[in-house]
Amino acid sequence: MSAAGPAAAAPPAPGPGTAEGRATRRPLALRLLARPEVGVFLGAAAVFVFFLIAAPSVRSGSSMATVLYQSSTIGLMALPVALLMIGGEFDLSAGVAVITSALTASMVSYQLTVNVWAGVVVALVLSLAIGAFNGWMMVRTGLPSFLVTLGTFLILQGVNLAVTKLVTDNVATDDISDMDGFGQAKKIFASSFDVGGVQVKITVVWWLVFAALATWVLLRTKYGNWVFAVGGDQDSARAVGVPVTFTKITLFMAVGFGAWFVGMHELFSFNTVQSGEGVGQELIYIAASVIGGCLLTGGYGSAIGPVFGAFMFGMVNQGIVYAGWNPDWFKAFLGVMLLGATLVNLWVRRTATRR
């Protein structure tokens, strides 16, 4: 005969933190705050509203198209830089690598008098090779990516200027706008299209397409899991079978691809390239990624956050001009944005993890 005491008469009532024996889901607000892009979205919205009030000319369609264009030229490189940062590494050569790509395509096409697509392909191969070299050197030597890519930055900066002067007897490349294939390449990398009477640059479309692709890769593929794993703890990742070397090298190559794409835009927008440009842009790309929620220590971030980070840069850059302020204050604004976004992201993460 079974015992039937009071304790066995009925199961215990669920506690405040359980539902039918399972833990309740965290509140929606906390789950949203846990997303790395939430803080920068709020910041971008605040900056956007501020300049709508401070600079009424921003409200026009053509002004917004210019803001989006400025944002896209930063965002196209901030995306692969952000992926690399999630993987726990930096690339300080990203800015000058853009110019290296453009110079290569221009000089190969003009000096060898070949179709510009030949120069475009050579530039792509070189850009991917530079990225692969950075990744391989870092993995092979164990040196921090900061030091490896700082060396690459200095090498490329010197090579860009020296080779351009040697080949063209000038600090800029020759105009290639009348060469075969230029028109086709310009349509892909630097064309515009009409939206309600406003000319929008094709880079805006490519920026959003690449952002969607990067988001899918991070959240829906095995490779995305590898990126987060090697950024969080590469030794633990290696212990569970993650190909750390492959992941790191391909992330650097993704930065090389981004440098190639932006370099082609620069070339086919202006027909010629100044060899001394690009210095300092790598800090803008990294800052857009940090503002977008990517941790400097790796293992955390998203591809959507840097989109908003780049938009904030573009909005401030053009908003200062439309407001009639001294553009010398632009870098000061960027510094304030960077520190402010870092503090907001820190607060968001602490709030999201607070029980």
N, C-alpha and C positions, 0 to 999 in steps of 0.2 A: 504494500500500500504506500503510495507516495505521500510525502509531507506536503502540506498546503498551508504554510505560515503566511503572515502578512507580507513578508518580503517577496514571496513567490506569487502573490495574488495578481500583481500587475507590474509591467516593466517600468523602470524609472523614467520619469519625465525628462524630455530633452532639456539640456542646459541652455543658457542664453547664447552660447557660441556654437550650438549644434542644431541641426534640423534633420529629424529622422536618423539620428546616429551619425550624421556627417557634418563636417565644419561648414558653416555658412560661407557664401562667397563674400569677398571684401566689397565694401560699398563702391558703386560705380565711380564716384569722384576720386577715390584713392586709386582705383585701377587706371583711370585716365591720367592722374598725376604721375603714375609710374612710367608712362610713356616718355621717352627722352625728348620728343619733339614738342611736348605741350608747353613748356616754359618759353621756348623761342617763338612759338605761334602767338602766344599772348604778347610777347615783346614786339613781334613784327606788326601785330594789329595796333599796338599802342603807337609805334613809330608812324605807321600809315595814317592813323587818325590825326596825329600831331601835325604832320605836314599837310594834310588836307585842310587844316585850319590855318596853319602858319603861312602856307604858300598856295593860295587859291588856284594858281595856274596848273598845279599838279592834277587838278580834277579833269582836265581835258584829255581826250583819248590819245592824242599824239604825245602828251607828256607821260602818260602811263605806259605807252608803248616804249618810250625811251628808258623809263625806269626798268621795265621788264628786260629790255635789251642789255642794259648795264648789269642787271642781276644775272642774266643768263651767261654772260661771258665769265663771271666769277663762279657761278653755280656749276657749270660744266666741268670745271677742274675741282671744285670743292667736293663733288660726289666721290670720285675715286680717292681723293685725299682722305675723306671721311671713312671710307671702307678700310683704307690702310691704317688709320688711327684706331678703328675698332679692332683691327688685327694687332694693335699694340706697337705700331711703328710710325715714323715720320719720314717725309721726303722734302728736304730743304732745296732740292734741285728742281722742283716742279715749275717754278717761274721761268728760269732760264731755259728749261727743257722745251717750253712752248716756243721760244724764239729759235732754239736750235732746230726744231722741226720745220718751222717756216723758212729759215735760211737754207736748210738742206733742199727742200722742195724747189725753192726759187732758183738756187744756183745750179742744181742738177738740170733743171728744165732749160734755163737760159744759156748757161755755158756749154752745155752739150747739144743745144738746139734740138731738143726732143719734145714730144707731147708732154704737156704739164702733168698728165696722169702718171707718167714715169717718175717724175719728181715726187709726186704725192705718195706713190708706193714706196720709193726709197726712203722717204721721210718716215713712213709708218714703220718700216723694218728697223730703222735706226732708233726710233723712239721706244719701240718694244725692247730692243737690245739694251738701251740705257737702263730701262726699268729692270730687265732681267739681271744686268750687271750689278745694280744696286742691291737687289735681293740676294743674289748669289754671294756677293762679297760680304754682306752682313751675316748670312747664315754660315758661310765658310769660316770666317774669322772670329765670329762671336762679338764683333765690335758693335756698339750701339748704332742704330740707324741714323741718329743725329750726326755722328762723326762721319759715317760712310757717305751720306748724302751731302754733307757740308763739303767734303772733298770733291764730289761730283759737281756740286754747284760752282766751285771755284774753277774746276777744269773747264766746264762748259762755258762759263763766263769769258774765260780767256780765249778759248778756241773760237767762240762765236765772233769775237772782235778780230782776232788775228787772221783767221781763215778768210773772213769777209774782205778785209783789207788786201790780203794776198791775191784773192781771186778777182775782185772787182775794182781794186785801187780806190775803194771808198768804204765808208762805214755802213753803207746801206746797199741792198741788192738792186739789180736793175728791174725796170718795169716789165712785167711779163703779160700785161693785159692783152697784147695782140698775138699771143702764141696759141697754137692749136690746143684745144681742150679746155682753154681758160673759161669759156662761157659755161660749159657743162659743169665744171668744178665749182664755179661761183654759185650756180643754182643750188647745189647741195650744201655748201659751206657758208655762203654769205648772201643769199638772196633775201628778198622781202616779199610779202604777200598782203593783199588788201583785206581788211576786216572793217566793214562799215565806214569806209573812207579813210581808215587809219592804216598806215604801213607798219606791219609787224615783221621783225626779223625772224628768219628761219631758225636762228639759234634758240629762240624761246621754245619752239616746238621740240627741238632736239633735247634741250635741257629737261623738259617735262617727261619726254619719252625715256631718257636715260635714268631719270629719277624713279620712274615706275619700274623699269627693268631692275635697277639696283635694289629696290624694295622687295621685289619678287625673289631675287636671288638671296637676299638676307633672310627672309622670313619663310620661304617655301622650298628651299633646296638644301641638300646636304652640304654643299659648299658654304652656304651661309652659316650653318652650324659650325663648320670648321673655323670660319673667320672669328666668330665670337669665342670659340674655344681657345684658339691660339692667342687671342688678345687677353683672355682672362688668366690663363696659366698654361704656357706652352709645354711645360714638362708633364703636367697632368694630361694635357691633350695628346701628347705623343704616347703616353702610357696606355691610352684607350684606343690607339690606332689612327689618330688624326694625322694626315700627312703634312706635318708642320712646314717642312722645307718647300714643298709644292705650293702650299697656301701662301706663304710669305712672298715667294718669288712672283707668283701670279698677281698678288695685290700690288706689288711694285710695277709690274707690267701694265696693270690697269691704269696706274697713274701715267705711265708712258703713253698709253692709248689716249687718255684725256689730253695730255700735252700735245699730241699729234693733232687731235681734232681741233683744239682751240688755235693751234698754230696755223692750221689750214684756213680757219676763219680769218685770222689776222692777215694772212697773205692775200686771200682772194677778196678781202674787203678793201685793202689799200694798195694792192698790186706790187708793193715793195715792202721790205722789212728793214728796220733799224737794228743793227747788231747789238747795241748796248741796252736794249729794252729787256724787260722781264725781271730785273733785279728788284726784290722786295715783294713781288706778287705772291711768292710762296707763303709769306706771312699772312696775306689776305686770305688765301685758301684755307690755311690752318685755322685762322681766326673764325672764318665762316663755319667751319666744322665744329669748333669748340662752342661757338654761340649756338649752333644747331644741336647741342646736347652730347657730343662725343667726348668721352673722358680722355684726358691726356695719358692715363695709365692703361687704356685699352679695355676691350671686353664689353663695352657699353656704348650704345648710340643707335642711330638709324640713318636711312637715306633721305627721309622726309625732312628731318631737322635742318640739315645743311641747305635745303631749298629755301626754307624760311630765313636762315642765316644769310644766304646770298641776297635774298630780297631786301633784307634790312640794309645791307651794304648799298645796294642799288638805290634804295629809297633815300637814304641819307646823302649819298653822293649827288644825286640829282635834286633832291629836295633843298639842299643848301643853295644850289644855283638858282632854283625857281623862287626861293624865298629872298634872294638878293643879298645873302650873307657873304662874308669873306670866305672863300673856299679853302683858305689856309687852315680853317678850323676843322676840316674834314677828318684828319688823322686824330685830332683830339676827340671828336665824336666817336670814332671807331674804338679808341681806347676805353672810353666810358661804356660803350656798348659791350665790349668784350668783358670788362670787369663785372658790369651789371648782369649780363647773361650768365656768367659763371656763378655768381652768387644766387641768382634765381634758380638755376639748375640744381645747385647744391640744396637749396631750400626745398625744391620740388621733390628731389630724391629722398630727403630726410622725412618730409611729410608723408610721402607714399609708403615708406617702410615703417612708419610709426604705427603701433598697434592701438 
